[in-house]
């Protein structure tokens, strides 16, 4: 699934949600300098936000298609899995990972981050946790159950995730940081925000979600038609609640 997102990098970049500016500013302010390494940078969504905040960003991305798109948007990117990437003696003030750290080995990744971070540098992995309004979620669960009856993924998970559901992922990231033995106590930062979608805006984003990236074209077309009908039935749009959660720690050892 990790390799499926680059199939339509332009759509991914166009439709995927950004991150709260206050989060970007807080990470940048809590780092000792402006040099940022963006792990699993994809199309460069988080990298460009940190550039806009005054940081100098290098991306590392295993998918050459995503990396090529990021380069065209002004982000310097090297193609590699983070665990295998060669820093070539370079150091950074922050290592960030937006919607990507769960694809990285949590212990090896944290240890690699520690090796490239300067003393006092910050590791910050963050995720957008979304929750559809209850009426929209109920309507879409019915659609997913009808069109994807054999999906191994619970249809309710396709309509949003609670923070409780994310707890194991967040705990795994924090545990990896602790086991690396080079960081202070991991912290969680939380940022709540909302974004309103029209019917067409949401239909444009749906094919970028992991469960749907590998659907045959005919099945995806059927899914989108029924999702569109369901959204029309609840008013033609909705406001999504997002919580962006950051797992972060400061490098403390030489």
Buried (B, 14 or more C-beta within 10 A) or exposed (E): EEEBBBBBBEBBBEBBBBBBEEBBBBBBEBBBBBBBBBBBBBBBBBBBBBBEBEBEBBBBBBBEBBBBBBBEBEBBBBBEBBEEBEBEEEBBBBBBBBBBBBBBBBBBBBBBBBEBBBEBBBBBBBBBBBBBBEEBBBBBBEBBEEBBEEBEEEBBBBBBBEEEEBEEBBBBBBBBBBBBEBBBEBBEBEBEBEBEBEBEEBBBBBBBEEBBBEBEEEEBEBBBEBBBEBBEEBEEBBEBBBBBBBBBBBBBEE
